[in-house]
Amino acid sequence: MDELFAFDGSLWVHRTRGAMTAQCDLEAHNNIALNLGHEVAMGRRTVADARAMYVKLAMEHKEGMASPYTFRHHVPDDAERGRPRHGREDA
């Protein structure tokens, strides 16, 4: 958890729900923060690397360049992990 907060203060972790949200200035920046935050949480990136990548991707987005990090989440949802939402099959 400490690594996530060190990476980006705009990330909010809801431990009970097992969810992470971001509150940035743009939706694309939310996506970048969530994707990189997930990589930090899973040990795939260091905080320093994630910060540098965030700056790079945000600047590229500002210049009109697209990246998969800016327009979709790379974090698997409950259905992709094979888990029912909220512990119910019909929810």
Order of alpha helices (4+ residues) and beta strands (2+ residues): alpha-beta-beta-alpha-alpha-alpha-alpha
